[in-house]
Amino acid sequence: MELPAEVLIHNALLGLKGAPGTLLQIAPEGYYLVTCRFGDREHRVMLPVGDTVIIAKEHEEPAAEILDVER
């Protein structure tokens, strides 16, 4: 995923359930840096990786071929 990326954000601590936002950075210190809307303003927020789900807003196109996985 190239950054910045339009995403949907799930985070129970802030009560976000599929909130639209922009992923700006994945920090090695263990947080996502995102911008998202609270009320009528856009805010920059650091969300812990362990408590946050980030989903790309654009869906993936199905692969033309299915790769065999060796087990």
NUFIFI-949031 format. One record per atom (N, C-alpha, C): residue number from 1; residue in one letter; atom name; x, y, z. Coordinates in nm, 2 decimals. Atoms other than C-alpha are relative to their C-alpha. Layout:
// residues N
atom num=NUM | residu=A | atome=CA | u=X | v=Y | w=Z
...
//
This chain:
// residues 71
atom num=1 | residu=M | atome=N | u=0.08 | v=-0.12 | w=0.00
atom num=1 | residu=M | atome=CA | u=0.00 | v=0.00 | w=0.00
atom num=1 | residu=M | atome=C | u=0.09 | v=0.12 | w=0.00
atom num=2 | residu=E | atome=N | u=-0.08 | v=-0.12 | w=0.01
atom num=2 | residu=E | atome=CA | u=0.14 | v=0.33 | w=-0.10
atom num=2 | residu=E | atome=C | u=-0.06 | v=0.11 | w=0.09
atom num=3 | residu=L | atome=N | u=0.04 | v=-0.10 | w=-0.10
atom num=3 | residu=L | atome=CA | u=0.12 | v=0.62 | w=0.15
atom num=3 | residu=L | atome=C | u=0.01 | v=0.14 | w=-0.07
atom num=4 | residu=P | atome=N | u=0.12 | v=0.01 | w=-0.08
atom num=4 | residu=P | atome=CA | u=-0.08 | v=0.84 | w=0.19
atom num=4 | residu=P | atome=C | u=-0.10 | v=-0.09 | w=-0.07
atom num=5 | residu=A | atome=N | u=0.10 | v=0.09 | w=0.06
atom num=5 | residu=A | atome=CA | u=-0.37 | v=0.60 | w=0.14
atom num=5 | residu=A | atome=C | u=-0.13 | v=0.03 | w=0.07
atom num=6 | residu=E | atome=N | u=0.14 | v=-0.02 | w=-0.06
atom num=6 | residu=E | atome=CA | u=-0.75 | v=0.64 | w=0.19
atom num=6 | residu=E | atome=C | u=-0.03 | v=-0.13 | w=0.06
atom num=7 | residu=V | atome=N | u=0.02 | v=0.12 | w=-0.07
atom num=7 | residu=V | atome=CA | u=-0.85 | v=0.39 | w=0.45
atom num=7 | residu=V | atome=C | u=-0.13 | v=0.01 | w=0.08
atom num=8 | residu=L | atome=N | u=0.11 | v=0.01 | w=-0.10
atom num=8 | residu=L | atome=CA | u=-1.14 | v=0.28 | w=0.68
atom num=8 | residu=L | atome=C | u=0.07 | v=-0.04 | w=0.13
atom num=9 | residu=I | atome=N | u=-0.07 | v=0.02 | w=-0.13
atom num=9 | residu=I | atome=CA | u=-1.04 | v=0.29 | w=1.05
atom num=9 | residu=I | atome=C | u=-0.10 | v=-0.06 | w=0.10
atom num=10 | residu=H | atome=N | u=0.08 | v=0.06 | w=-0.11
atom num=10 | residu=H | atome=CA | u=-1.17 | v=0.06 | w=1.33
atom num=10 | residu=H | atome=C | u=0.09 | v=0.01 | w=0.12
atom num=11 | residu=N | atome=N | u=-0.07 | v=-0.02 | w=-0.12
atom num=11 | residu=N | atome=CA | u=-1.06 | v=0.15 | w=1.68
atom num=11 | residu=N | atome=C | u=-0.10 | v=0.01 | w=0.12
atom num=12 | residu=A | atome=N | u=0.10 | v=0.00 | w=-0.11
atom num=12 | residu=A | atome=CA | u=-1.27 | v=0.06 | w=1.99
atom num=12 | residu=A | atome=C | u=0.02 | v=0.11 | w=0.10
atom num=13 | residu=L | atome=N | u=-0.03 | v=-0.11 | w=-0.10
atom num=13 | residu=L | atome=CA | u=-1.09 | v=0.31 | w=2.22
atom num=13 | residu=L | atome=C | u=-0.07 | v=0.13 | w=-0.04
atom num=14 | residu=L | atome=N | u=0.07 | v=-0.13 | w=0.04
atom num=14 | residu=L | atome=CA | u=-1.22 | v=0.60 | w=2.01
atom num=14 | residu=L | atome=C | u=-0.14 | v=-0.02 | w=-0.06
atom num=15 | residu=G | atome=N | u=0.14 | v=0.02 | w=0.05
atom num=15 | residu=G | atome=CA | u=-1.54 | v=0.43 | w=1.90
atom num=15 | residu=G | atome=C | u=-0.01 | v=0.01 | w=-0.15
atom num=16 | residu=L | atome=N | u=-0.01 | v=-0.01 | w=0.15
atom num=16 | residu=L | atome=CA | u=-1.43 | v=0.43 | w=1.53
atom num=16 | residu=L | atome=C | u=-0.04 | v=-0.14 | w=-0.06
atom num=17 | residu=K | atome=N | u=0.05 | v=0.12 | w=0.07
atom num=17 | residu=K | atome=CA | u=-1.62 | v=0.17 | w=1.32
atom num=17 | residu=K | atome=C | u=-0.01 | v=0.02 | w=-0.15
atom num=18 | residu=G | atome=N | u=0.00 | v=-0.02 | w=0.14
atom num=18 | residu=G | atome=CA | u=-1.52 | v=0.20 | w=0.96
atom num=18 | residu=G | atome=C | u=0.01 | v=0.15 | w=-0.03
atom num=19 | residu=A | atome=N | u=-0.01 | v=-0.14 | w=0.02
atom num=19 | residu=A | atome=CA | u=-1.44 | v=0.57 | w=0.99
atom num=19 | residu=A | atome=C | u=0.09 | v=0.03 | w=-0.12
atom num=20 | residu=P | atome=N | u=-0.09 | v=-0.03 | w=0.11
atom num=20 | residu=P | atome=CA | u=-1.29 | v=0.72 | w=0.67
atom num=20 | residu=P | atome=C | u=0.11 | v=0.08 | w=0.05
atom num=21 | residu=G | atome=N | u=-0.12 | v=-0.08 | w=-0.04
atom num=21 | residu=G | atome=CA | u=-0.94 | v=0.86 | w=0.70
atom num=21 | residu=G | atome=C | u=0.11 | v=-0.02 | w=-0.10
atom num=22 | residu=T | atome=N | u=-0.12 | v=0.01 | w=0.09
atom num=22 | residu=T | atome=CA | u=-0.60 | v=0.89 | w=0.54
atom num=22 | residu=T | atome=C | u=0.11 | v=-0.05 | w=0.09
atom num=23 | residu=L | atome=N | u=-0.12 | v=0.05 | w=-0.06
atom num=23 | residu=L | atome=CA | u=-0.31 | v=0.67 | w=0.65
atom num=23 | residu=L | atome=C | u=0.12 | v=0.07 | w=-0.05
atom num=24 | residu=L | atome=N | u=-0.12 | v=-0.08 | w=0.04
atom num=24 | residu=L | atome=CA | u=0.00 | v=0.89 | w=0.65
atom num=24 | residu=L | atome=C | u=0.13 | v=-0.08 | w=0.02
atom num=25 | residu=Q | atome=N | u=-0.12 | v=0.06 | w=-0.04
atom num=25 | residu=Q | atome=CA | u=0.26 | v=0.67 | w=0.82
atom num=25 | residu=Q | atome=C | u=-0.03 | v=-0.12 | w=0.09
atom num=26 | residu=I | atome=N | u=0.00 | v=0.12 | w=-0.09
atom num=26 | residu=I | atome=CA | u=0.32 | v=0.33 | w=0.99
atom num=26 | residu=I | atome=C | u=0.13 | v=0.02 | w=0.07
atom num=27 | residu=A | atome=N | u=-0.12 | v=-0.03 | w=-0.07
atom num=27 | residu=A | atome=CA | u=0.57 | v=0.42 | w=1.26
atom num=27 | residu=A | atome=C | u=0.06 | v=-0.13 | w=0.06
atom num=28 | residu=P | atome=N | u=-0.07 | v=0.12 | w=-0.06
atom num=28 | residu=P | atome=CA | u=0.83 | v=0.16 | w=1.38
atom num=28 | residu=P | atome=C | u=-0.02 | v=-0.01 | w=0.15
atom num=29 | residu=E | atome=N | u=0.02 | v=0.00 | w=-0.15
atom num=29 | residu=E | atome=CA | u=0.74 | v=0.26 | w=1.74
atom num=29 | residu=E | atome=C | u=-0.14 | v=-0.06 | w=0.03
atom num=30 | residu=G | atome=N | u=0.13 | v=0.08 | w=-0.02
atom num=30 | residu=G | atome=CA | u=0.40 | v=0.08 | w=1.69
atom num=30 | residu=G | atome=C | u=-0.13 | v=0.08 | w=0.00
atom num=31 | residu=Y | atome=N | u=0.13 | v=-0.07 | w=0.02
atom num=31 | residu=Y | atome=CA | u=0.14 | v=0.33 | w=1.58
atom num=31 | residu=Y | atome=C | u=-0.02 | v=0.04 | w=-0.14
atom num=32 | residu=Y | atome=N | u=0.03 | v=-0.05 | w=0.13
atom num=32 | residu=Y | atome=CA | u=-0.04 | v=0.44 | w=1.27
atom num=32 | residu=Y | atome=C | u=-0.02 | v=0.15 | w=0.02
atom num=33 | residu=L | atome=N | u=0.03 | v=-0.14 | w=0.01
atom num=33 | residu=L | atome=CA | u=-0.04 | v=0.81 | w=1.19
atom num=33 | residu=L | atome=C | u=-0.11 | v=0.02 | w=-0.10
atom num=34 | residu=V | atome=N | u=0.11 | v=-0.02 | w=0.09
atom num=34 | residu=V | atome=CA | u=-0.37 | v=0.90 | w=1.04
atom num=34 | residu=V | atome=C | u=-0.07 | v=0.13 | w=0.01
atom num=35 | residu=T | atome=N | u=0.09 | v=-0.11 | w=-0.02
atom num=35 | residu=T | atome=CA | u=-0.60 | v=1.19 | w=0.97
atom num=35 | residu=T | atome=C | u=-0.14 | v=-0.05 | w=-0.01
atom num=36 | residu=C | atome=N | u=0.15 | v=0.04 | w=0.00
atom num=36 | residu=C | atome=CA | u=-0.97 | v=1.15 | w=1.04
atom num=36 | residu=C | atome=C | u=-0.08 | v=0.12 | w=0.05
atom num=37 | residu=R | atome=N | u=0.09 | v=-0.11 | w=-0.04
atom num=37 | residu=R | atome=CA | u=-1.27 | v=1.37 | w=1.10
atom num=37 | residu=R | atome=C | u=-0.06 | v=-0.03 | w=0.13
atom num=38 | residu=F | atome=N | u=0.07 | v=0.00 | w=-0.13
atom num=38 | residu=F | atome=CA | u=-1.40 | v=1.43 | w=1.45
atom num=38 | residu=F | atome=C | u=-0.09 | v=0.13 | w=0.00
atom num=39 | residu=G | atome=N | u=0.09 | v=-0.11 | w=0.01
atom num=39 | residu=G | atome=CA | u=-1.71 | v=1.65 | w=1.43
atom num=39 | residu=G | atome=C | u=0.02 | v=0.06 | w=-0.14
atom num=40 | residu=D | atome=N | u=-0.01 | v=-0.07 | w=0.13
atom num=40 | residu=D | atome=CA | u=-1.66 | v=1.91 | w=1.16
atom num=40 | residu=D | atome=C | u=0.15 | v=0.03 | w=-0.04
atom num=41 | residu=R | atome=N | u=-0.14 | v=-0.03 | w=0.02
atom num=41 | residu=R | atome=CA | u=-1.28 | v=1.92 | w=1.18
atom num=41 | residu=R | atome=C | u=0.09 | v=-0.13 | w=-0.03
atom num=42 | residu=E | atome=N | u=-0.09 | v=0.11 | w=0.03
atom num=42 | residu=E | atome=CA | u=-1.00 | v=1.70 | w=1.04
atom num=42 | residu=E | atome=C | u=0.12 | v=0.01 | w=0.11
atom num=43 | residu=H | atome=N | u=-0.11 | v=0.01 | w=-0.11
atom num=43 | residu=H | atome=CA | u=-0.74 | v=1.58 | w=1.31
atom num=43 | residu=H | atome=C | u=0.10 | v=-0.10 | w=-0.04
atom num=44 | residu=R | atome=N | u=-0.10 | v=0.09 | w=0.02
atom num=44 | residu=R | atome=CA | u=-0.41 | v=1.41 | w=1.29
atom num=44 | residu=R | atome=C | u=0.01 | v=-0.08 | w=0.13
atom num=45 | residu=V | atome=N | u=0.01 | v=0.08 | w=-0.12
atom num=45 | residu=V | atome=CA | u=-0.41 | v=1.11 | w=1.53
atom num=45 | residu=V | atome=C | u=0.10 | v=-0.12 | w=-0.01
atom num=46 | residu=M | atome=N | u=-0.09 | v=0.12 | w=-0.01
atom num=46 | residu=M | atome=CA | u=-0.16 | v=0.84 | w=1.64
atom num=46 | residu=M | atome=C | u=-0.08 | v=-0.11 | w=0.07
atom num=47 | residu=L | atome=N | u=0.08 | v=0.11 | w=-0.05
atom num=47 | residu=L | atome=CA | u=-0.34 | v=0.51 | w=1.69
atom num=47 | residu=L | atome=C | u=0.09 | v=-0.13 | w=0.01
atom num=48 | residu=P | atome=N | u=-0.09 | v=0.11 | w=-0.02
atom num=48 | residu=P | atome=CA | u=-0.17 | v=0.20 | w=1.84
atom num=48 | residu=P | atome=C | u=-0.03 | v=-0.11 | w=-0.10
atom num=49 | residu=V | atome=N | u=0.02 | v=0.11 | w=0.10
atom num=49 | residu=V | atome=CA | u=-0.12 | v=-0.08 | w=1.59
atom num=49 | residu=V | atome=C | u=-0.07 | v=-0.12 | w=0.06
atom num=50 | residu=G | atome=N | u=0.07 | v=0.12 | w=-0.06
atom num=50 | residu=G | atome=CA | u=-0.23 | v=-0.35 | w=1.84
atom num=50 | residu=G | atome=C | u=-0.15 | v=0.02 | w=0.02
atom num=51 | residu=D | atome=N | u=0.14 | v=-0.02 | w=-0.03
atom num=51 | residu=D | atome=CA | u=-0.57 | v=-0.19 | w=1.89
atom num=51 | residu=D | atome=C | u=-0.08 | v=0.06 | w=-0.11
atom num=52 | residu=T | atome=N | u=0.06 | v=-0.07 | w=0.11
atom num=52 | residu=T | atome=CA | u=-0.65 | v=-0.06 | w=1.55
atom num=52 | residu=T | atome=C | u=0.00 | v=-0.09 | w=-0.13
atom num=53 | residu=V | atome=N | u=0.00 | v=0.07 | w=0.13
atom num=53 | residu=V | atome=CA | u=-0.76 | v=-0.22 | w=1.22
atom num=53 | residu=V | atome=C | u=-0.01 | v=0.11 | w=-0.11
atom num=54 | residu=I | atome=N | u=0.00 | v=-0.09 | w=0.11
atom num=54 | residu=I | atome=CA | u=-0.68 | v=-0.03 | w=0.90
atom num=54 | residu=I | atome=C | u=-0.04 | v=-0.08 | w=-0.13
atom num=55 | residu=I | atome=N | u=0.04 | v=0.07 | w=0.12
atom num=55 | residu=I | atome=CA | u=-0.86 | v=-0.14 | w=0.58
atom num=55 | residu=I | atome=C | u=0.01 | v=0.10 | w=-0.12
atom num=56 | residu=A | atome=N | u=-0.01 | v=-0.08 | w=0.12
atom num=56 | residu=A | atome=CA | u=-0.78 | v=0.00 | w=0.24
atom num=56 | residu=A | atome=C | u=-0.14 | v=0.03 | w=-0.06
atom num=57 | residu=K | atome=N | u=0.14 | v=-0.04 | w=0.05
atom num=57 | residu=K | atome=CA | u=-1.08 | v=0.19 | w=0.10
atom num=57 | residu=K | atome=C | u=-0.02 | v=-0.06 | w=-0.14
atom num=58 | residu=E | atome=N | u=0.02 | v=0.06 | w=0.13
atom num=58 | residu=E | atome=CA | u=-1.02 | v=0.06 | w=-0.25
atom num=58 | residu=E | atome=C | u=0.02 | v=-0.15 | w=0.01
atom num=59 | residu=H | atome=N | u=-0.01 | v=0.14 | w=0.00
atom num=59 | residu=H | atome=CA | u=-1.08 | v=-0.31 | w=-0.30
atom num=59 | residu=H | atome=C | u=0.11 | v=-0.05 | w=-0.10
atom num=60 | residu=E | atome=N | u=-0.10 | v=0.06 | w=0.08
atom num=60 | residu=E | atome=CA | u=-0.82 | v=-0.54 | w=-0.45
atom num=60 | residu=E | atome=C | u=-0.07 | v=-0.07 | w=-0.12
atom num=61 | residu=E | atome=N | u=0.05 | v=0.07 | w=0.11
atom num=61 | residu=E | atome=CA | u=-0.88 | v=-0.68 | w=-0.80
atom num=61 | residu=E | atome=C | u=0.05 | v=-0.15 | w=0.02
atom num=62 | residu=P | atome=N | u=-0.04 | v=0.14 | w=-0.02
atom num=62 | residu=P | atome=CA | u=-0.88 | v=-1.06 | w=-0.80
atom num=62 | residu=P | atome=C | u=0.12 | v=-0.04 | w=-0.09
atom num=63 | residu=A | atome=N | u=-0.12 | v=0.04 | w=0.08
atom num=63 | residu=A | atome=CA | u=-0.55 | v=-1.22 | w=-0.92
atom num=63 | residu=A | atome=C | u=-0.05 | v=-0.08 | w=-0.11
atom num=64 | residu=A | atome=N | u=0.04 | v=0.07 | w=0.12
atom num=64 | residu=A | atome=CA | u=-0.56 | v=-1.36 | w=-1.27
atom num=64 | residu=A | atome=C | u=0.03 | v=-0.15 | w=0.02
atom num=65 | residu=E | atome=N | u=-0.04 | v=0.14 | w=-0.02
atom num=65 | residu=E | atome=CA | u=-0.40 | v=-1.68 | w=-1.15
atom num=65 | residu=E | atome=C | u=0.01 | v=-0.03 | w=0.15
atom num=66 | residu=I | atome=N | u=-0.01 | v=0.03 | w=-0.15
atom num=66 | residu=I | atome=CA | u=-0.41 | v=-1.86 | w=-0.81
atom num=66 | residu=I | atome=C | u=0.13 | v=-0.07 | w=0.01
atom num=67 | residu=L | atome=N | u=-0.14 | v=0.06 | w=-0.03
atom num=67 | residu=L | atome=CA | u=-0.06 | v=-1.94 | w=-0.68
atom num=67 | residu=L | atome=C | u=-0.01 | v=-0.12 | w=0.09
atom num=68 | residu=D | atome=N | u=0.00 | v=0.12 | w=-0.09
atom num=68 | residu=D | atome=CA | u=0.00 | v=-2.28 | w=-0.53
atom num=68 | residu=D | atome=C | u=0.09 | v=0.03 | w=0.11
atom num=69 | residu=V | atome=N | u=-0.08 | v=-0.02 | w=-0.12
atom num=69 | residu=V | atome=CA | u=0.12 | v=-2.26 | w=-0.18
atom num=69 | residu=V | atome=C | u=0.05 | v=-0.14 | w=0.05
atom num=70 | residu=E | atome=N | u=-0.06 | v=0.13 | w=-0.04
atom num=70 | residu=E | atome=CA | u=0.36 | v=-2.54 | w=-0.08
atom num=70 | residu=E | atome=C | u=-0.02 | v=-0.02 | w=0.15
atom num=71 | residu=R | atome=N | u=0.03 | v=0.02 | w=-0.14
atom num=71 | residu=R | atome=CA | u=0.26 | v=-2.69 | w=0.25
atom num=71 | residu=R | atome=C | u=0.09 | v=-0.10 | w=0.06
//
